[in-house]
Amino acid sequence: MYSPQSFDGQKVLVTGATGFIGSHLCQRLIHCDATVYGVSRYKQFSEDGSIQWLQADVRNFDEMQQIFTSIKPDIVFHLASYVSGSRSIDAVRSTLENNLLSTVNLLTLMAEAGGRRIILAGSLEEPDVGDAPIPSSPYAAAKWSSSAYAQMFYQLYQVPIVNARIFMVYGPAQKDIKKLIPYVTLSMLEGKAPELSSGQRQIDWIYVEDLVDGLIATAQAPGVEGCTFELGSSTLTPISTLVEQINQLINPSIRPQFGALPDRPMEQVRAAKIAQSISKLGWKPKTSLQQGLRRTVEWYTAHRDLYVL
């Protein structure tokens, strides 16, 4: 199976480097001897100098062009995104600008400046091949459009893209406490019953360190330009089952309030098809849901003072 190789000082640019996935990825890249450049809208500092922070807005073409001209990255991981499953009209412009416009900016800069590979973060929310082409949310529409633009840039301009279709990621240090697992975990650690939807939706959960393995593989595997790889566990687990597992790990006497919130319309139910990820990347997930949840609960238990619900 896949074993990460050294990046041997290659310059790797990570957008969304302060985010949940981005921060885990940056740490792994450092351990793989990459020269890591993290992009953030806000000033960031690295006490040990392991990450070279760059302040820019990925929606701003001129700011990103200055970065590309200055550092000439070998590899780009584009993880910056406005992540929201909201069906609200307010989400349309946010996802358009943060997700689609930012992706087109980076693809254009890769076409102009060159570079070995750009890895784009796709989503399980995108319509699947063979599905009716109707995105289920503004976020899904922006991600789907980004994937289409990436394929156009690959075919017309030979931009070396790889699309990583990411399934539902969880693990330690997820900052957004509105996300299901942080919310449920922190609620139960405080002795509160989390308020949830019906819990019937089935989801493919992928542990963050397994996902990072997959992302690294998409950057290093030979001859995979233009491909889309699904990075998930390939197993569906209902939300209710996942919540029950967290419940058992923390306090079985707490009774989660299923049905307190409405289910969102047009939720995607899809397990990752990882055959190509196994055959071309040599990657597959290693962490069971039970192992991953235990590690996640242990981390939030140790760091609960950092979070306020």
ChimeraX attribute file (.defattr): number of C-alpha atoms within 10 A of each C-alpha:
attribute: neighborCount
match mode: 1-to-1
recipient: residues
	/A:1	9
	/A:2	15
	/A:3	11
	/A:4	16
	/A:5	12
	/A:6	14
	/A:7	19
	/A:8	10
	/A:9	13
	/A:10	16
	/A:11	19
	/A:12	24
	/A:13	28
	/A:14	28
	/A:15	24
	/A:16	21
	/A:17	25
	/A:18	21
	/A:19	18
	/A:20	19
	/A:21	22
	/A:22	21
	/A:23	17
	/A:24	20
	/A:25	24
	/A:26	25
	/A:27	16
	/A:28	17
	/A:29	23
	/A:30	17
	/A:31	12
	/A:32	17
	/A:33	16
	/A:34	22
	/A:35	20
	/A:36	24
	/A:37	22
	/A:38	22
	/A:39	27
	/A:40	20
	/A:41	14
	/A:42	12
	/A:43	10
	/A:44	15
	/A:45	12
	/A:46	9
	/A:47	7
	/A:48	7
	/A:49	9
	/A:50	18
	/A:51	21
	/A:52	15
	/A:53	20
	/A:54	20
	/A:55	15
	/A:56	20
	/A:57	18
	/A:58	27
	/A:59	21
	/A:60	14
	/A:61	18
	/A:62	13
	/A:63	13
	/A:64	21
	/A:65	19
	/A:66	12
	/A:67	19
	/A:68	20
	/A:69	12
	/A:70	9
	/A:71	12
	/A:72	17
	/A:73	24
	/A:74	18
	/A:75	24
	/A:76	22
	/A:77	25
	/A:78	25
	/A:79	22
	/A:80	25
	/A:81	22
	/A:82	17
	/A:83	13
	/A:84	15
	/A:85	15
	/A:86	15
	/A:87	15
	/A:88	10
	/A:89	10
	/A:90	10
	/A:91	17
	/A:92	16
	/A:93	13
	/A:94	18
	/A:95	23
	/A:96	21
	/A:97	17
	/A:98	20
	/A:99	28
	/A:100	23
	/A:101	19
	/A:102	24
	/A:103	28
	/A:104	20
	/A:105	18
	/A:106	23
	/A:107	26
	/A:108	18
	/A:109	19
	/A:110	27
	/A:111	17
	/A:112	14
	/A:113	13
	/A:114	19
	/A:115	18
	/A:116	14
	/A:117	22
	/A:118	28
	/A:119	23
	/A:120	27
	/A:121	21
	/A:122	25
	/A:123	20
	/A:124	24
	/A:125	24
	/A:126	23
	/A:127	18
	/A:128	14
	/A:129	7
	/A:130	6
	/A:131	9
	/A:132	8
	/A:133	12
	/A:134	13
	/A:135	20
	/A:136	19
	/A:137	23
	/A:138	22
	/A:139	29
	/A:140	23
	/A:141	22
	/A:142	27
	/A:143	28
	/A:144	24
	/A:145	20
	/A:146	24
	/A:147	26
	/A:148	12
	/A:149	16
	/A:150	26
	/A:151	22
	/A:152	15
	/A:153	20
	/A:154	19
	/A:155	13
	/A:156	10
	/A:157	14
	/A:158	15
	/A:159	25
	/A:160	25
	/A:161	27
	/A:162	26
	/A:163	25
	/A:164	23
	/A:165	20
	/A:166	23
	/A:167	24
	/A:168	17
	/A:169	20
	/A:170	23
	/A:171	24
	/A:172	21
	/A:173	19
	/A:174	20
	/A:175	13
	/A:176	13
	/A:177	17
	/A:178	11
	/A:179	12
	/A:180	15
	/A:181	23
	/A:182	23
	/A:183	17
	/A:184	22
	/A:185	26
	/A:186	21
	/A:187	19
	/A:188	22
	/A:189	17
	/A:190	11
	/A:191	13
	/A:192	15
	/A:193	17
	/A:194	20
	/A:195	16
	/A:196	20
	/A:197	17
	/A:198	15
	/A:199	17
	/A:200	14
	/A:201	16
	/A:202	19
	/A:203	24
	/A:204	23
	/A:205	27
	/A:206	26
	/A:207	25
	/A:208	23
	/A:209	21
	/A:210	20
	/A:211	27
	/A:212	20
	/A:213	20
	/A:214	27
	/A:215	25
	/A:216	23
	/A:217	20
	/A:218	29
	/A:219	23
	/A:220	17
	/A:221	16
	/A:222	10
	/A:223	10
	/A:224	18
	/A:225	21
	/A:226	18
	/A:227	17
	/A:228	20
	/A:229	25
	/A:230	23
	/A:231	33
	/A:232	29
	/A:233	26
	/A:234	20
	/A:235	15
	/A:236	16
	/A:237	16
	/A:238	15
	/A:239	22
	/A:240	17
	/A:241	13
	/A:242	20
	/A:243	21
	/A:244	15
	/A:245	16
	/A:246	20
	/A:247	20
	/A:248	11
	/A:249	16
	/A:250	20
	/A:251	13
	/A:252	13
	/A:253	11
	/A:254	16
	/A:255	14
	/A:256	20
	/A:257	14
	/A:258	18
	/A:259	13
	/A:260	12
	/A:261	12
	/A:262	10
	/A:263	14
	/A:264	12
	/A:265	10
	/A:266	12
	/A:267	14
	/A:268	16
	/A:269	13
	/A:270	17
	/A:271	20
	/A:272	22
	/A:273	15
	/A:274	19
	/A:275	15
	/A:276	15
	/A:277	22
	/A:278	18
	/A:279	11
	/A:280	18
	/A:281	25
	/A:282	16
	/A:283	25
	/A:284	22
	/A:285	19
	/A:286	15
	/A:287	15
	/A:288	13
	/A:289	19
	/A:290	13
	/A:291	11
	/A:292	21
	/A:293	23
	/A:294	16
	/A:295	15
	/A:296	22
	/A:297	22
	/A:298	16
	/A:299	14
	/A:300	20
	/A:301	14
	/A:302	10
	/A:303	12
	/A:304	15
	/A:305	8
	/A:306	9
	/A:307	12
	/A:308	8
	/A:309	9
